Amino acid sequence: MSAGVKSYAAVDLGASSGRVMVGRVGPDSLELTEAHRFPNRPVRVPEGLRWDVLGLYAGVLDGLRAAGQVDSVGIDSWAVDYGLLDADGALLGNPVHYRDSRTEGVAEKVWATVPAQELYAATGLQYAPFNTLYQLTAAQESAQLAHARRLLLIPDLLAYWLTGEQGTELTNASTTQLIDPRTRDWSYDIAARLGIDLGLFAPLRQPGDPAGVLRAEVLEETGLSGPVPVTTVGSHDTASAVAAVPAGCERFAYICTGTWSLAGLELDAPVLSEESRAANFTNELGLDGTVRYLRNIMGLWLLQECVRAWGDPDLGELLLDASRVPTLRSVVDAGDAAFLAPGRMPERIAEACRASGQPVPESPAEITRCILDSLALAHRRAIAEAQRLADHPVDVVHVVGGGTRNALLCQLTADACGLPVVAGPTEAAALGNVLVQARAHGLVGDLTDGRRLLTRTQPLTRYEPRGDTARWDEAEARLTRR
C-alpha cells in the first residue's frame, strides 16, 4: 500500500442488498472497491414481515474476511428499524420490517395524544407510517417490548455484535421521530407523553466517535489482526450519501436515489413551519451540525417491483425501450403511500392511471416510462417546494446513489427541474462512510474538504435540461386535478 494511504471497510446495508466496500484514502486519492455483496431478503413469518438480521450479520463477517486487513470499520444502513435486547444482551426475535402492517392506523392514536402539528414542531419529522415512534407505539402491548432492556437501531445492533459496545448514532436516531432537531438531543417531552421509555436507547454517538474494537471472536472468524477499531459514521445511509455529495457551493439540491428517492437541501437549521409539515418535509440530522431537509419519494422501488413481477427482464433493454415511449403520456404520484406495499405493482400503476383518466400503460416499456416520468416529476416538485419553504434557492441538482446508473432518469430529472443535474458518485453512502472514518483518523479535513476530494477522484456526469418546463407543468396539473 502506498505511503500515507489507509484502508477502511464500509459496511453499507440497503433494503434489498448489503455490501462491504473497501475505501483506500490518501492525501489526494480516494479509491473504492467492492469486497463482498450479499442479498437482503426479508422473510414473511406468521407474525409478519421480518428482517433476516442474522443473515445480514453473516454477510458482514464474510465481507470483512474478503476485505482483508483494514484500519477501521464503519456501518450504515436504512433507517427507523431496530432490534430489542433482553437483560443479557441477547436479541429478542428478528427486527420488524418497516413495510410490516403493524403500524396501520397507529398514527391516529398517537395524534390523539400529541396532535400532528405539535409532533412536527417538536421533532421536525415528516409523517411516515413506519417511523420508529409509530413502531414503538404499535409494540407497546407486546411481550417482546415488555422484556426488552435495550433498543438498538440496525447499524448500532451490528456494531454491538462486532464490538460488544452499545451506542445510538445521532443521524439515524433523528429518523425515530424522538429527536429535537434544534437541540440535537432526545425530545423528552414527546417521549413522556407517549409512554416511550428513552432509557431503552443507548447513549447518543456522533459521526466520528469511536464505537469500540472488533471482538477477539470476530477477529478469529474474519482472519483480521487486531486491534481493528469500529468508527461511528453517519449510520443512516442517507446521511452518509449526502456527506458524499460532490458539491462545490451551498446552492445545491440533492437526490439520493435507490429503493427510495430522498430529495432536498442541506441546511444549517430545521424548517419547522406548519406549511413545511403540510408539505411532508422532514428535518433529519446530518454531519457537522447540518440538517437534511428532504422529502421521501417512493423511488426505484416502483421499478424494482415491476421488474420482479415481469420475471427480471434485461434492465438495459427495458430502459432503451422506455426511452422510445413518448414523454409524460401518463404519470402517477410517486409519493403515494398506495405504492408502499410489495406486489402487483404493474397492475397498481395501471389502475392509478385509469382512475385519473390518463392513457393506461400496458407494455413493460410503457409502465417503465410512466414510472421514470413520475419520479422525475416528484423530484421536481420536492426540490421546488424545498427551495420555497426554506427560502434557499439552488443552481444545480446532485443525484447520487444507484439511480445515477439510470441515464434516462437523470436526464428526465434535469428536464423536469429546469436545472443541470450532476450524477455521481453511485456508491455515495459507502463513500460518505469511508470519508467519516478517514476524517476521524486525520486523513481528511471537514465536510468541504471531503467533497473536494470526491470531485477530484470520482467520475461525474452532467445532464443539461432540454426544452422548457411547460409540459411538466401540465403533467403536474393532471395529478393535482385528481
FENFENKA-V819859 format. One record per pair of residues at least 6 apart in sequence whose C-alpha atoms are under 7 Angstrom apart, sorted by the first residue. I is the first residue (numbers start at 0). J is the second residue. If there is no record, write none. Layout:
BEGIN
i=I j=J
i=I j=J
END
This chain:
BEGIN
i=3 j=25
i=4 j=23
i=4 j=24
i=4 j=25
i=5 j=23
i=5 j=24
i=5 j=25
i=5 j=70
i=6 j=21
i=6 j=22
i=6 j=23
i=6 j=24
i=6 j=69
i=6 j=70
i=7 j=21
i=7 j=22
i=7 j=23
i=7 j=69
i=7 j=70
i=7 j=71
i=7 j=72
i=7 j=433
i=8 j=19
i=8 j=20
i=8 j=21
i=8 j=22
i=8 j=69
i=8 j=71
i=8 j=72
i=8 j=73
i=9 j=19
i=9 j=20
i=9 j=21
i=9 j=72
i=9 j=73
i=9 j=74
i=9 j=429
i=9 j=432
i=9 j=433
i=10 j=18
i=10 j=19
i=10 j=20
i=10 j=59
i=10 j=73
i=10 j=74
i=10 j=75
i=11 j=17
i=11 j=18
i=11 j=19
i=11 j=74
i=11 j=75
i=11 j=76
i=11 j=428
i=11 j=429
i=12 j=18
i=12 j=75
i=12 j=76
i=12 j=77
i=13 j=76
i=13 j=77
i=14 j=39
i=14 j=77
i=15 j=38
i=15 j=39
i=15 j=40
i=16 j=37
i=16 j=38
i=16 j=39
i=17 j=36
i=17 j=37
i=17 j=38
i=17 j=39
i=18 j=35
i=18 j=36
i=18 j=37
i=19 j=33
i=19 j=34
i=19 j=35
i=19 j=36
i=19 j=59
i=19 j=62
i=19 j=63
i=20 j=31
i=20 j=32
i=20 j=33
i=20 j=34
i=20 j=429
i=21 j=31
i=21 j=32
i=21 j=33
i=21 j=34
i=21 j=66
i=22 j=29
i=22 j=30
i=22 j=31
i=22 j=32
i=22 j=433
i=23 j=29
i=23 j=30
i=23 j=31
i=24 j=30
i=24 j=437
i=25 j=442
i=26 j=442
i=27 j=452
i=28 j=456
i=29 j=456
i=34 j=62
i=34 j=65
i=34 j=66
i=35 j=62
i=35 j=65
i=37 j=58
i=39 j=55
i=40 j=51
i=41 j=48
i=41 j=49
i=41 j=50
i=41 j=51
i=42 j=48
i=42 j=49
i=42 j=50
i=42 j=51
i=43 j=49
i=47 j=99
i=48 j=95
i=48 j=96
i=48 j=99
i=49 j=93
i=49 j=94
i=49 j=95
i=49 j=96
i=50 j=93
i=50 j=94
i=50 j=95
i=50 j=96
i=51 j=93
i=52 j=93
i=56 j=157
i=60 j=221
i=63 j=221
i=64 j=221
i=64 j=222
i=67 j=223
i=68 j=223
i=70 j=227
i=71 j=227
i=71 j=228
i=71 j=229
i=71 j=230
i=71 j=436
i=72 j=228
i=72 j=229
i=72 j=230
i=73 j=229
i=73 j=230
i=73 j=231
i=73 j=232
i=73 j=432
i=73 j=436
i=74 j=154
i=74 j=232
i=74 j=234
i=75 j=154
i=75 j=233
i=75 j=234
i=75 j=235
i=75 j=236
i=76 j=153
i=76 j=154
i=76 j=234
i=76 j=235
i=76 j=236
i=77 j=235
i=77 j=236
i=78 j=171
i=78 j=174
i=78 j=235
i=79 j=130
i=79 j=131
i=79 j=174
i=79 j=175
i=80 j=94
i=80 j=95
i=80 j=96
i=80 j=97
i=80 j=131
i=80 j=152
i=80 j=153
i=81 j=94
i=81 j=150
i=81 j=151
i=81 j=152
i=81 j=153
i=82 j=90
i=82 j=94
i=82 j=150
i=82 j=151
i=82 j=152
i=82 j=153
i=82 j=156
i=83 j=90
i=83 j=91
i=83 j=147
i=83 j=149
i=83 j=150
i=83 j=151
i=84 j=90
i=84 j=91
i=84 j=147
i=84 j=148
i=84 j=149
i=84 j=150
i=85 j=91
i=85 j=146
i=85 j=147
i=85 j=148
i=85 j=149
i=86 j=148
i=91 j=143
i=97 j=129
i=98 j=340
i=101 j=137
i=102 j=128
i=102 j=129
i=102 j=133
i=102 j=134
i=102 j=137
i=105 j=133
i=105 j=137
i=106 j=128
i=106 j=133
i=116 j=273
i=119 j=271
i=119 j=276
i=120 j=271
i=121 j=179
i=122 j=176
i=122 j=177
i=122 j=178
i=122 j=179
i=122 j=180
i=123 j=180
i=123 j=271
i=123 j=281
i=123 j=282
i=124 j=176
i=124 j=281
i=124 j=282
i=125 j=276
i=125 j=279
i=125 j=280
i=125 j=281
i=126 j=279
i=130 j=174
i=130 j=175
i=130 j=176
i=131 j=175
i=131 j=176
i=132 j=175
i=132 j=176
i=132 j=177
i=138 j=144
i=148 j=199
i=149 j=199
i=149 j=200
i=150 j=199
i=150 j=200
i=151 j=167
i=151 j=200
i=154 j=234
i=155 j=165
i=155 j=166
i=155 j=167
i=159 j=165
i=161 j=213
i=161 j=214
i=161 j=217
i=162 j=211
i=162 j=212
i=162 j=213
i=162 j=214
i=164 j=210
i=164 j=211
i=165 j=201
i=166 j=201
i=166 j=202
i=166 j=203
i=166 j=204
i=167 j=200
i=167 j=201
i=167 j=202
i=167 j=203
i=167 j=204
i=168 j=203
i=168 j=204
i=168 j=205
i=168 j=234
i=169 j=203
i=169 j=204
i=169 j=205
i=170 j=233
i=170 j=234
i=170 j=235
i=170 j=238
i=170 j=283
i=170 j=284
i=170 j=285
i=171 j=234
i=171 j=235
i=172 j=178
i=173 j=283
i=173 j=284
i=174 j=283
i=177 j=185
i=177 j=186
i=177 j=190
i=178 j=184
i=178 j=185
i=178 j=186
i=179 j=185
i=179 j=186
i=180 j=269
i=180 j=282
i=180 j=284
i=181 j=269
i=190 j=196
i=190 j=197
i=205 j=231
i=206 j=231
i=206 j=232
i=206 j=233
i=206 j=435
i=207 j=230
i=207 j=231
i=207 j=232
i=207 j=435
i=207 j=436
i=207 j=439
i=208 j=230
i=208 j=231
i=209 j=229
i=209 j=230
i=209 j=231
i=210 j=229
i=210 j=230
i=210 j=231
i=211 j=228
i=211 j=229
i=212 j=226
i=212 j=227
i=212 j=228
i=212 j=229
i=213 j=226
i=213 j=227
i=213 j=228
i=213 j=229
i=218 j=224
i=218 j=225
i=230 j=436
i=232 j=432
i=232 j=435
i=232 j=436
i=233 j=239
i=233 j=432
i=236 j=428
i=237 j=255
i=237 j=428
i=238 j=285
i=239 j=428
i=239 j=431
i=239 j=432
i=240 j=255
i=240 j=427
i=240 j=428
i=240 j=431
i=242 j=431
i=242 j=446
i=243 j=427
i=243 j=428
i=243 j=430
i=243 j=431
i=243 j=450
i=244 j=397
i=244 j=399
i=244 j=450
i=245 j=450
i=245 j=451
i=245 j=453
i=245 j=454
i=246 j=450
i=250 j=392
i=250 j=393
i=250 j=394
i=251 j=264
i=251 j=393
i=251 j=394
i=251 j=395
i=251 j=396
i=252 j=263
i=252 j=264
i=252 j=382
i=252 j=393
i=252 j=395
i=252 j=396
i=252 j=397
i=253 j=262
i=253 j=263
i=253 j=264
i=253 j=396
i=253 j=397
i=253 j=398
i=254 j=260
i=254 j=261
i=254 j=262
i=254 j=263
i=254 j=397
i=254 j=398
i=254 j=399
i=255 j=261
i=255 j=262
i=255 j=398
i=255 j=399
i=255 j=400
i=256 j=298
i=256 j=398
i=256 j=399
i=256 j=400
i=256 j=401
i=256 j=402
i=257 j=298
i=257 j=299
i=257 j=400
i=257 j=401
i=257 j=402
i=258 j=298
i=258 j=299
i=258 j=300
i=259 j=295
i=259 j=296
i=259 j=297
i=259 j=298
i=259 j=299
i=259 j=300
i=260 j=295
i=260 j=296
i=260 j=297
i=260 j=298
i=261 j=293
i=261 j=294
i=261 j=295
i=261 j=296
i=262 j=293
i=262 j=294
i=262 j=295
i=262 j=378
i=262 j=381
i=262 j=382
i=263 j=292
i=263 j=293
i=263 j=294
i=263 j=381
i=263 j=382
i=263 j=385
i=264 j=291
i=264 j=292
i=264 j=293
i=264 j=385
i=265 j=289
i=265 j=290
i=265 j=291
i=265 j=292
i=266 j=289
i=266 j=290
i=266 j=291
i=266 j=292
i=267 j=288
i=267 j=289
i=267 j=290
i=268 j=289
i=268 j=290
i=269 j=282
i=269 j=290
i=270 j=389
i=275 j=388
i=279 j=294
i=280 j=292
i=280 j=293
i=280 j=294
i=281 j=292
i=281 j=293
i=281 j=294
i=282 j=290
i=282 j=291
i=282 j=292
i=282 j=293
i=283 j=290
i=283 j=291
i=283 j=292
i=284 j=290
i=284 j=291
i=285 j=291
i=294 j=381
i=296 j=333
i=296 j=334
i=297 j=333
i=297 j=334
i=298 j=374
i=301 j=344
i=301 j=370
i=302 j=367
i=302 j=370
i=304 j=341
i=304 j=342
i=304 j=344
i=305 j=344
i=305 j=345
i=306 j=312
i=317 j=364
i=320 j=364
i=321 j=364
i=321 j=365
i=321 j=367
i=321 j=368
i=322 j=407
i=324 j=365
i=324 j=368
i=327 j=372
i=327 j=474
i=328 j=358
i=329 j=352
i=329 j=357
i=329 j=358
i=329 j=369
i=330 j=352
i=330 j=369
i=330 j=372
i=330 j=373
i=331 j=351
i=331 j=352
i=331 j=373
i=332 j=373
i=332 j=478
i=333 j=373
i=333 j=374
i=333 j=377
i=345 j=366
i=349 j=359
i=349 j=360
i=352 j=358
i=352 j=359
i=353 j=359
i=355 j=481
i=360 j=366
i=371 j=408
i=372 j=411
i=375 j=408
i=375 j=411
i=375 j=412
i=375 j=415
i=376 j=415
i=378 j=412
i=379 j=412
i=379 j=415
i=379 j=416
i=386 j=392
i=394 j=418
i=395 j=418
i=395 j=419
i=395 j=420
i=396 j=418
i=396 j=419
i=396 j=420
i=396 j=421
i=397 j=420
i=397 j=421
i=397 j=422
i=398 j=420
i=398 j=421
i=398 j=422
i=398 j=423
i=399 j=422
i=399 j=423
i=399 j=424
i=399 j=425
i=399 j=427
i=400 j=424
i=400 j=425
i=400 j=426
i=400 j=427
i=401 j=425
i=403 j=409
i=403 j=422
i=403 j=423
i=403 j=425
i=409 j=420
i=410 j=462
i=413 j=419
i=413 j=420
i=413 j=462
i=413 j=463
i=413 j=464
i=414 j=464
i=414 j=465
i=414 j=468
i=415 j=468
i=415 j=471
i=417 j=464
i=417 j=468
i=418 j=463
i=418 j=464
i=419 j=461
i=419 j=462
i=419 j=463
i=419 j=464
i=420 j=461
i=420 j=462
i=420 j=463
i=421 j=459
i=421 j=460
i=421 j=461
i=421 j=462
i=422 j=459
i=422 j=460
i=422 j=461
i=423 j=458
i=423 j=459
i=423 j=460
i=424 j=457
i=424 j=458
i=424 j=459
i=434 j=449
i=437 j=443
i=438 j=444
i=443 j=449
END
